[in-house]
Amino acid sequence: MAEALINHIDPGAIALGVEASDREAVIRLLAEKLRRDGYVKDSFADAVVAREASMPTGLPLGRAVNVAVPHTDPEHVLKPGIALATLARPVAFANMEDPDEAVDVGLIFLMALNDKDRQIEMLQQIMETIQSEAAIDGLMRAETVEDVVSVLR
């Protein structure tokens, strides 16, 4: 199912080994890549940051690398796509199940969806991918976009 996921990730919206100071910095970096490539409106980054503050997306996996899947409402999106980042050092996201708990996240999938009904399908594709320790390890080791494509194919 990871192959279905790669069809939604724009190669221009992949950032590997990112040095980010906090979750907002990485969200804004990825949002700008999606904006530049015509996926989202100018309002997208602020909307994702605001949503993350009230509805966190940090997902503890009980492994060395945890994941976050930030997103926002469809009105900020022009066409569907996903941006992906691996971080050089984890940054704290609030736990989606316990917002008072911080989760150190090293892998981020920023979803831009213009159809709320597709959100579940996209989340399922991401969940199937991140359930594979080999996929996460491969993504974290990726040095090029081609490496990412190869892991997800």
N, CA and C atoms as an extended XYZ file, in Angstrom:
459
Properties=species:S:1:pos:R:3:atomname:S:1:resname:S:1:resid:I:1 pbc="F F F"
N         0.810       -1.201        0.000 N   MET     1
C         0.000        0.000        0.000 CA  MET     1
C         0.856        1.269        0.000 C   MET     1
N         2.125        1.130        0.379 N   ALA     2
C         2.999        2.310        0.362 CA  ALA     2
C         3.100        2.876       -1.044 C   ALA     2
N         2.968        1.992       -2.051 N   GLU     3
C         3.047        2.470       -3.425 CA  GLU     3
C         1.928        3.459       -3.717 C   GLU     3
N         0.737        3.229       -3.163 N   ALA     4
C        -0.353        4.185       -3.342 CA  ALA     4
C         0.019        5.522       -2.710 C   ALA     4
N         0.702        5.475       -1.583 N   LEU     5
C         1.103        6.692       -0.890 CA  LEU     5
C         2.075        7.515       -1.736 C   LEU     5
N         3.026        6.873       -2.370 N   ILE     6
C         4.022        7.616       -3.155 CA  ILE     6
C         3.359        8.382       -4.298 C   ILE     6
N         2.217        7.924       -4.765 N   ASN     7
C         1.503        8.624       -5.835 CA  ASN     7
C         0.965        9.974       -5.369 C   ASN     7
N         0.885       10.195       -4.062 N   HIS     8
C         0.361       11.449       -3.524 CA  HIS     8
C         1.458       12.376       -3.010 C   HIS     8
N         2.686       11.867       -2.915 N   ILE     9
C         3.789       12.687       -2.409 CA  ILE     9
C         4.482       13.365       -3.583 C   ILE     9
N         4.499       14.698       -3.553 N   ASP    10
C         5.161       15.458       -4.608 CA  ASP    10
C         6.669       15.404       -4.364 C   ASP    10
N         7.459       14.960       -5.358 N   PRO    11
C         8.912       14.901       -5.176 CA  PRO    11
C         9.509       16.245       -4.745 C   PRO    11
N         8.899       17.340       -5.192 N   GLY    12
C         9.378       18.667       -4.805 CA  GLY    12
C         9.023       19.041       -3.370 C   GLY    12
N         8.200       18.203       -2.727 N   ALA    13
C         7.759       18.483       -1.364 CA  ALA    13
C         8.339       17.459       -0.387 C   ALA    13
N         9.509       16.945       -0.737 N   ILE    14
C        10.223       16.023        0.151 CA  ILE    14
C        11.444       16.754        0.682 C   ILE    14
N        11.601       16.731        2.002 N   ALA    15
C        12.751       17.378        2.639 CA  ALA    15
C        13.414       16.352        3.555 C   ALA    15
N        14.675       16.068        3.305 N   LEU    16
C        15.381       15.013        4.046 CA  LEU    16
C        16.464       15.596        4.941 C   LEU    16
N        16.564       15.042        6.160 N   GLY    17
C        17.595       15.493        7.093 CA  GLY    17
C        17.418       16.928        7.535 C   GLY    17
N        16.174       17.353        7.681 N   VAL    18
C        15.859       18.745        8.016 CA  VAL    18
C        16.321       19.084        9.434 C   VAL    18
N        16.945       20.246        9.552 N   GLU    19
C        17.296       20.818       10.857 CA  GLU    19
C        16.164       21.784       11.200 C   GLU    19
N        15.287       21.391       12.107 N   ALA    20
C        14.162       22.244       12.487 CA  ALA    20
C        14.221       22.519       13.982 C   ALA    20
N        13.894       23.741       14.361 N   SER    21
C        13.938       24.120       15.768 CA  SER    21
C        12.711       23.627       16.526 C   SER    21
N        11.582       23.529       15.816 N   ASP    22
C        10.348       23.087       16.460 CA  ASP    22
C         9.351       22.633       15.400 C   ASP    22
N         8.184       22.167       15.857 N   ARG    23
C         7.188       21.628       14.925 CA  ARG    23
C         6.682       22.688       13.957 C   ARG    23
N         6.535       23.921       14.434 N   GLU    24
C         6.045       24.970       13.548 CA  GLU    24
C         7.017       25.206       12.392 C   GLU    24
N         8.300       25.173       12.674 N   ALA    25
C         9.295       25.404       11.623 CA  ALA    25
C         9.201       24.342       10.529 C   ALA    25
N         9.055       23.080       10.905 N   VAL    26
C         8.985       22.018        9.896 CA  VAL    26
C         7.647       22.055        9.165 C   VAL    26
N         6.572       22.384        9.862 N   ILE    27
C         5.264       22.515        9.193 CA  ILE    27
C         5.338       23.624        8.156 C   ILE    27
N         5.912       24.765        8.525 N   ARG    28
C         5.992       25.896        7.589 CA  ARG    28
C         6.913       25.578        6.401 C   ARG    28
N         7.987       24.869        6.645 N   LEU    29
C         8.885       24.471        5.559 CA  LEU    29
C         8.136       23.607        4.548 C   LEU    29
N         7.438       22.590        5.027 N   LEU    30
C         6.707       21.695        4.125 CA  LEU    30
C         5.533       22.404        3.461 C   LEU    30
N         4.834       23.240        4.211 N   ALA    31
C         3.703       23.982        3.652 CA  ALA    31
C         4.158       24.893        2.514 C   ALA    31
N         5.323       25.487        2.673 N   GLU    32
C         5.844       26.366        1.616 CA  GLU    32
C         6.156       25.567        0.350 C   GLU    32
N         6.664       24.359        0.509 N   LYS    33
C         6.928       23.518       -0.662 CA  LYS    33
C         5.625       23.205       -1.392 C   LYS    33
N         4.580       22.891       -0.646 N   LEU    34
C         3.282       22.616       -1.267 CA  LEU    34
C         2.693       23.877       -1.900 C   LEU    34
N         2.861       25.023       -1.230 N   ARG    35
C         2.346       26.288       -1.780 CA  ARG    35
C         3.059       26.642       -3.087 C   ARG    35
N         4.367       26.499       -3.067 N   ARG    36
C         5.182       26.821       -4.241 CA  ARG    36
C         4.793       25.965       -5.442 C   ARG    36
N         4.393       24.722       -5.176 N   ASP    37
C         4.044       23.803       -6.261 CA  ASP    37
C         2.553       23.804       -6.598 C   ASP    37
N         1.810       24.767       -6.029 N   GLY    38
C         0.417       24.953       -6.417 CA  GLY    38
C        -0.596       24.027       -5.754 C   GLY    38
N        -0.224       23.413       -4.646 N   TYR    39
C        -1.142       22.510       -3.951 CA  TYR    39
C        -2.052       23.233       -2.970 C   TYR    39
N        -1.524       24.302       -2.347 N   VAL    40
C        -2.261       24.938       -1.256 CA  VAL    40
C        -2.278       26.458       -1.395 C   VAL    40
N        -3.230       27.047       -0.698 N   LYS    41
C        -3.366       28.508       -0.664 CA  LYS    41
C        -2.368       29.103        0.333 C   LYS    41
N        -2.194       30.398        0.263 N   ASP    42
C        -1.291       31.104        1.178 CA  ASP    42
C        -1.705       30.897        2.639 C   ASP    42
N        -2.976       30.647        2.881 N   SER    43
C        -3.499       30.488        4.246 CA  SER    43
C        -3.177       29.120        4.858 C   SER    43
N        -2.658       28.193        4.069 N   PHE    44
C        -2.485       26.807        4.499 CA  PHE    44
C        -1.561       26.661        5.719 C   PHE    44
N        -0.378       27.241        5.671 N   ALA    45
C         0.599       27.063        6.759 CA  ALA    45
C         0.023       27.537        8.093 C   ALA    45
N        -0.560       28.743        8.115 N   ASP    46
C        -1.132       29.259        9.362 CA  ASP    46
C        -2.258       28.351        9.853 C   ASP    46
N        -3.066       27.838        8.933 N   ALA    47
C        -4.192       26.976        9.308 CA  ALA    47
C        -3.690       25.651        9.893 C   ALA    47
N        -2.627       25.093        9.328 N   VAL    48
C        -2.079       23.835        9.856 CA  VAL    48
C        -1.497       24.070       11.252 C   VAL    48
N        -0.743       25.143       11.419 N   VAL    49
C        -0.140       25.451       12.715 CA  VAL    49
C        -1.238       25.649       13.768 C   VAL    49
N        -2.295       26.368       13.419 N   ALA    50
C        -3.401       26.602       14.361 CA  ALA    50
C        -4.102       25.295       14.706 C   ALA    50
N        -4.339       24.449       13.718 N   ARG    51
C        -5.022       23.181       13.970 CA  ARG    51
C        -4.149       22.279       14.846 C   ARG    51
N        -2.863       22.265       14.589 N   GLU    52
C        -1.939       21.431       15.362 CA  GLU    52
C        -1.958       21.832       16.839 C   GLU    52
N        -2.150       23.115       17.113 N   ALA    53
C        -2.185       23.592       18.494 CA  ALA    53
C        -3.418       23.080       19.235 C   ALA    53
N        -4.536       22.930       18.523 N   SER    54
C        -5.768       22.493       19.188 CA  SER    54
C        -6.078       21.011       18.985 C   SER    54
N        -5.597       20.437       17.884 N   MET    55
C        -5.831       19.026       17.586 CA  MET    55
C        -4.514       18.396       17.144 C   MET    55
N        -3.664       18.025       18.101 N   PRO    56
C        -2.315       17.558       17.787 CA  PRO    56
C        -2.302       16.240       17.006 C   PRO    56
N        -1.186       16.030       16.295 N   THR    57
C        -1.074       14.854       15.422 CA  THR    57
C         0.162       14.010       15.689 C   THR    57
N         0.837       14.232       16.817 N   GLY    58
C         1.991       13.404       17.157 CA  GLY    58
C         1.537       11.976       17.432 C   GLY    58
N         2.221       11.026       16.824 N   LEU    59
C         1.825        9.624       16.936 CA  LEU    59
C         2.994        8.794       17.459 C   LEU    59
N         2.953        8.423       18.757 N   PRO    60
C         4.031        7.601       19.295 CA  PRO    60
C         3.929        6.176       18.759 C   PRO    60
N         5.024        5.681       18.223 N   LEU    61
C         5.032        4.335       17.643 CA  LEU    61
C         5.729        3.321       18.532 C   LEU    61
N         6.332        3.795       19.624 N   GLY    62
C         7.062        2.889       20.489 CA  GLY    62
C         8.350        2.391       19.854 C   GLY    62
N         8.878        3.175       18.932 N   ARG    63
C        10.131        2.848       18.241 CA  ARG    63
C        11.076        4.042       18.363 C   ARG    63
N        12.209        3.913       17.708 N   ALA    64
C        13.181        5.007       17.745 CA  ALA    64
C        12.637        6.262       17.064 C   ALA    64
N        11.772        6.088       16.063 N   VAL    65
C        11.246        7.221       15.301 CA  VAL    65
C         9.726        7.266       15.450 C   VAL    65
N         9.227        8.426       15.863 N   ASN    66
C         7.788        8.651       15.922 CA  ASN    66
C         7.372        9.541       14.762 C   ASN    66
N         6.072        9.610       14.522 N   VAL    67
C         5.538       10.259       13.324 CA  VAL    67
C         4.508       11.321       13.703 C   VAL    67
N         4.371       12.331       12.852 N   ALA    68
C         3.270       13.288       12.953 CA  ALA    68
C         2.642       13.436       11.569 C   ALA    68
N         1.323       13.663       11.572 N   VAL    69
C         0.582       13.795       10.311 CA  VAL    69
C        -0.277       15.069       10.382 C   VAL    69
N         0.373       16.231       10.379 N   PRO    70
C        -0.395       17.478       10.439 CA  PRO    70
C        -1.202       17.709        9.159 C   PRO    70
N        -2.328       18.403        9.310 N   HIS    71
C        -3.195       18.729        8.189 CA  HIS    71
C        -4.171       19.803        8.642 C   HIS    71
N        -5.012       20.251        7.712 N   THR    72
C        -6.028       21.248        8.055 CA  THR    72
C        -7.221       21.087        7.127 C   THR    72
N        -8.135       22.032        7.206 N   ASP    73
C        -9.393       21.944        6.462 CA  ASP    73
C        -9.211       22.144        4.962 C   ASP    73
N       -10.101       21.522        4.176 N   PRO    74
C       -10.002       21.555        2.707 CA  PRO    74
C       -10.032       22.952        2.081 C   PRO    74
N       -10.625       23.934        2.758 N   GLU    75
C       -10.726       25.254        2.116 CA  GLU    75
C        -9.363       25.916        1.905 C   GLU    75
N        -8.310       25.380        2.504 N   HIS    76
C        -6.959       25.931        2.343 CA  HIS    76
C        -6.160       25.188        1.264 C   HIS    76
N        -6.803       24.225        0.611 N   VAL    77
C        -6.122       23.337       -0.330 CA  VAL    77
C        -6.669       23.523       -1.741 C   VAL    77
N        -5.767       23.599       -2.724 N   LEU    78
C        -6.154       23.716       -4.133 CA  LEU    78
C        -6.250       22.347       -4.803 C   LEU    78
N        -5.288       21.478       -4.506 N   LYS    79
C        -5.297       20.109       -5.035 CA  LYS    79
C        -4.605       19.197       -4.027 C   LYS    79
N        -4.989       17.939       -3.973 N   PRO    80
C        -4.455       17.054       -2.941 CA  PRO    80
C        -2.987       16.690       -3.157 C   PRO    80
N        -2.283       16.577       -2.046 N   GLY    81
C        -0.883       16.164       -2.091 CA  GLY    81
C        -0.359       15.968       -0.684 C   GLY    81
N         0.821       15.384       -0.599 N   ILE    82
C         1.471       15.156        0.683 CA  ILE    82
C         2.915       15.622        0.582 C   ILE    82
N         3.363       16.303        1.638 N   ALA    83
C         4.775       16.654        1.767 CA  ALA    83
C         5.350       15.758        2.865 C   ALA    83
N         6.613       15.416        2.726 N   LEU    84
C         7.258       14.505        3.675 CA  LEU    84
C         8.576       15.097        4.136 C   LEU    84
N         8.849       14.965        5.425 N   ALA    85
C        10.149       15.409        5.954 CA  ALA    85
C        10.701       14.364        6.910 C   ALA    85
N        12.009       14.152        6.809 N   THR    86
C        12.739       13.436        7.842 CA  THR    86
C        13.584       14.494        8.552 C   THR    86
N        13.713       14.343        9.856 N   LEU    87
C        14.426       15.345       10.642 CA  LEU    87
C        15.779       14.821       11.100 C   LEU    87
N        16.758       15.698       11.104 N   ALA    88
C        18.092       15.350       11.593 CA  ALA    88
C        18.024       15.038       13.090 C   ALA    88
N        17.209       15.819       13.810 N   ARG    89
C        16.957       15.599       15.235 CA  ARG    89
C        15.463       15.764       15.456 C   ARG    89
N        14.877       14.897       16.263 N   PRO    90
C        13.429       14.980       16.490 CA  PRO    90
C        13.003       16.322       17.091 C   PRO    90
N        11.765       16.705       16.800 N   VAL    91
C        11.144       17.866       17.435 CA  VAL    91
C         9.875       17.386       18.141 C   VAL    91
N         9.458       18.133       19.141 N   ALA    92
C         8.296       17.744       19.945 CA  ALA    92
C         6.994       18.129       19.250 C   ALA    92
N         6.108       17.169       19.135 N   PHE    93
C         4.719       17.372       18.742 CA  PHE    93
C         3.898       16.901       19.936 C   PHE    93
N         2.713       17.453       20.114 N   ALA    94
C         1.834       16.949       21.164 CA  ALA    94
C         1.230       15.627       20.689 C   ALA    94
N         1.058       14.709       21.616 N   ASN    95
C         0.489       13.391       21.330 CA  ASN    95
C        -0.976       13.546       20.932 C   ASN    95
N        -1.369       12.912       19.826 N   MET    96
C        -2.751       13.038       19.363 CA  MET    96
C        -3.750       12.443       20.366 C   MET    96
N        -3.322       11.488       21.162 N   GLU    97
C        -4.241       10.864       22.124 CA  GLU    97
C        -4.163       11.498       23.508 C   GLU    97
N        -3.052       12.135       23.820 N   ASP    98
C        -2.875       12.803       25.110 CA  ASP    98
C        -2.117       14.104       24.856 C   ASP    98
N        -2.846       15.179       24.538 N   PRO    99
C        -2.208       16.446       24.151 CA  PRO    99
C        -1.236       17.028       25.180 C   PRO    99
N        -1.325       16.575       26.441 N   ASP   100
C        -0.391       17.075       27.451 CA  ASP   100
C         0.955       16.373       27.378 C   ASP   100
N         1.045       15.308       26.602 N   GLU   101
C         2.270       14.534       26.475 CA  GLU   101
C         2.984       14.912       25.173 C   GLU   101
N         4.278       15.157       25.278 N   ALA   102
C         5.081       15.470       24.090 CA  ALA   102
C         5.601       14.182       23.465 C   ALA   102
N         5.636       14.176       22.133 N   VAL   103
C         6.165       13.049       21.371 CA  VAL   103
C         7.317       13.580       20.528 C   VAL   103
N         8.499       12.991       20.661 N   ASP   104
C         9.630       13.385       19.819 CA  ASP   104
C         9.443       12.751       18.450 C   ASP   104
N         9.256       13.597       17.434 N   VAL   105
C         8.907       13.153       16.084 CA  VAL   105
C        10.082       13.360       15.134 C   VAL   105
N        10.366       12.337       14.323 N   GLY   106
C        11.437       12.428       13.343 CA  GLY   106
C        10.976       12.315       11.901 C   GLY   106
N         9.688       11.965       11.711 N   LEU   107
C         9.139       11.760       10.363 CA  LEU   107
C         7.779       12.437       10.295 C   LEU   107
N         7.609       13.339        9.321 N   ILE   108
C         6.371       14.106        9.202 CA  ILE   108
C         5.780       13.921        7.814 C   ILE   108
N         4.484       13.632        7.780 N   PHE   109
C         3.701       13.602        6.547 CA  PHE   109
C         2.702       14.750        6.658 C   PHE   109
N         2.883       15.820        5.885 N   LEU   110
C         1.954       16.956        5.892 CA  LEU   110
C         0.931       16.722        4.791 C   LEU   110
N        -0.325       16.511        5.198 N   MET   111
C        -1.380       16.210        4.227 CA  MET   111
C        -2.093       17.487        3.793 C   MET   111
N        -2.298       17.599        2.487 N   ALA   112
C        -3.108       18.670        1.919 CA  ALA   112
C        -4.228       17.984        1.141 C   ALA   112
N        -5.421       18.036        1.705 N   LEU   113
C        -6.558       17.363        1.070 CA  LEU   113
C        -7.680       18.361        0.837 C   LEU   113
N        -8.226       18.351       -0.385 N   ASN   114
C        -9.325       19.264       -0.691 CA  ASN   114
C       -10.680       18.569       -0.623 C   ASN   114
N       -10.678       17.312       -0.194 N   ASP   115
C       -11.911       16.537       -0.052 CA  ASP   115
C       -11.838       15.824        1.295 C   ASP   115
N       -12.655       16.271        2.248 N   LYS   116
C       -12.614       15.727        3.608 CA  LYS   116
C       -12.838       14.209        3.614 C   LYS   116
N       -13.594       13.704        2.652 N   ASP   117
C       -13.867       12.268        2.585 CA  ASP   117
C       -12.615       11.458        2.255 C   ASP   117
N       -11.618       12.072        1.659 N   ARG   118
C       -10.376       11.361        1.308 CA  ARG   118
C        -9.414       11.273        2.489 C   ARG   118
N        -9.699       12.012        3.555 N   GLN   119
C        -8.783       12.064        4.698 CA  GLN   119
C        -8.572       10.679        5.310 C   GLN   119
N        -9.637        9.928        5.498 N   ILE   120
C        -9.523        8.594        6.100 CA  ILE   120
C        -8.677        7.689        5.214 C   ILE   120
N        -8.936        7.723        3.917 N   GLU   121
C        -8.181        6.890        2.966 CA  GLU   121
C        -6.686        7.230        3.012 C   GLU   121
N        -6.382        8.521        3.020 N   MET   122
C        -4.986        8.955        3.044 CA  MET   122
C        -4.322        8.572        4.364 C   MET   122
N        -5.030        8.765        5.470 N   LEU   123
C        -4.485        8.380        6.770 CA  LEU   123
C        -4.234        6.879        6.826 C   LEU   123
N        -5.118        6.085        6.232 N   GLN   124
C        -4.922        4.631        6.212 CA  GLN   124
C        -3.663        4.272        5.437 C   GLN   124
N        -3.420        4.946        4.319 N   GLN   125
C        -2.215        4.673        3.529 CA  GLN   125
C        -0.964        5.034        4.330 C   GLN   125
N        -1.017        6.152        5.040 N   ILE   126
C         0.122        6.546        5.863 CA  ILE   126
C         0.310        5.542        7.001 C   ILE   126
N        -0.790        5.153        7.654 N   MET   127
C        -0.698        4.197        8.765 CA  MET   127
C        -0.122        2.859        8.305 C   MET   127
N        -0.548        2.388        7.143 N   GLU   128
C        -0.003        1.127        6.631 CA  GLU   128
C         1.500        1.242        6.411 C   GLU   128
N         1.927        2.391        5.921 N   THR   129
C         3.352        2.615        5.679 CA  THR   129
C         4.131        2.634        6.985 C   THR   129
N         3.635        3.388        7.967 N   ILE   130
C         4.422        3.564        9.199 CA  ILE   130
C         4.341        2.358       10.127 C   ILE   130
N         3.464        1.417        9.837 N   GLN   131
C         3.446        0.184       10.622 CA  GLN   131
C         4.625       -0.717       10.263 C   GLN   131
N         5.262       -0.419        9.136 N   SER   132
C         6.426       -1.190        8.711 CA  SER   132
C         7.701       -0.530        9.245 C   SER   132
N         8.362       -1.224       10.151 N   GLU   133
C         9.610       -0.698       10.696 CA  GLU   133
C        10.643       -0.520        9.577 C   GLU   133
N        10.625       -1.443        8.608 N   ALA   134
C        11.561       -1.350        7.478 CA  ALA   134
C        11.305       -0.080        6.662 C   ALA   134
N        10.031        0.267        6.476 N   ALA   135
C         9.704        1.480        5.715 CA  ALA   135
C        10.191        2.718        6.450 C   ALA   135
N         9.940        2.771        7.756 N   ILE   136
C        10.396        3.935        8.532 CA  ILE   136
C        11.910        4.020        8.509 C   ILE   136
N        12.582        2.897        8.737 N   ASP   137
C        14.048        2.900        8.700 CA  ASP   137
C        14.554        3.364        7.339 C   ASP   137
N        13.936        2.859        6.282 N   GLY   138
C        14.339        3.245        4.929 CA  GLY   138
C        14.140        4.725        4.674 C   GLY   138
N        13.005        5.264        5.117 N   LEU   139
C        12.749        6.694        4.928 CA  LEU   139
C        13.748        7.529        5.718 C   LEU   139
N        14.048        7.113        6.936 N   MET   140
C        14.984        7.878        7.761 CA  MET   140
C        16.409        7.814        7.206 C   MET   140
N        16.756        6.761        6.495 N   ARG   141
C        18.087        6.636        5.879 CA  ARG   141
C        18.155        7.297        4.506 C   ARG   141
N        17.003        7.602        3.927 N   ALA   142
C        16.968        8.151        2.564 CA  ALA   142
C        17.787        9.435        2.468 C   ALA   142
N        18.584        9.496        1.408 N   GLU   143
C        19.396       10.692        1.166 CA  GLU   143
C        18.929       11.457       -0.062 C   GLU   143
N        18.098       10.802       -0.887 N   THR   144
C        17.607       11.436       -2.112 CA  THR   144
C        16.123       11.139       -2.271 C   THR   144
N        15.463       11.903       -3.128 N   VAL   145
C        14.061       11.653       -3.458 CA  VAL   145
C        13.920       10.249       -4.039 C   VAL   145
N        14.899        9.842       -4.834 N   GLU   146
C        14.858        8.501       -5.425 CA  GLU   146
C        14.870        7.415       -4.342 C   GLU   146
N        15.619        7.639       -3.258 N   ASP   147
C        15.628        6.708       -2.132 CA  ASP   147
C        14.223        6.594       -1.522 C   ASP   147
N        13.550        7.734       -1.363 N   VAL   148
C        12.204        7.746       -0.793 CA  VAL   148
C        11.253        6.956       -1.688 C   VAL   148
N        11.325        7.229       -2.990 N   VAL   149
C        10.462        6.528       -3.951 CA  VAL   149
C        10.718        5.029       -3.873 C   VAL   149
N        11.969        4.650       -3.804 N   SER   150
C        12.319        3.236       -3.749 CA  SER   150
C        11.783        2.569       -2.490 C   SER   150
N        11.835        3.256       -1.341 N   VAL   151
C        11.297        2.700       -0.088 CA  VAL   151
C         9.799        2.522       -0.187 C   VAL   151
N         9.115        3.486       -0.787 N   LEU   152
C         7.652        3.452       -0.830 CA  LEU   152
C         7.075        2.638       -1.990 C   LEU   152
N         7.912        2.195       -2.894 N   ARG   153
C         7.412        1.369       -4.004 CA  ARG   153
C         7.418       -0.039       -3.580 C   ARG   153
